[in-house]
């Protein structure tokens, strides 16, 4: 297995771990707060928006670090 494959494997594992933590810590408690099916569906959809916003913030900050790193050091 090459170094690139190991990097991809570790990245995928970290992504799955983060997704599992988000589901366990945000989606499951939110779904437990509601009884009706349409409310639970709305919670899942809105949690998806929150997850997308968090991923977007992470991508923007990561790109900013990559672009500005040579200028800082």
Secondary structure, 3 states (H helix, E strand, C coil): CCHHHHHHHHHHHHHHHHHHHHHHHHHHHHHHCCCCHHHHHHHHHHHHHHHHHHHHHHHHHHHHHHHHHHHHC
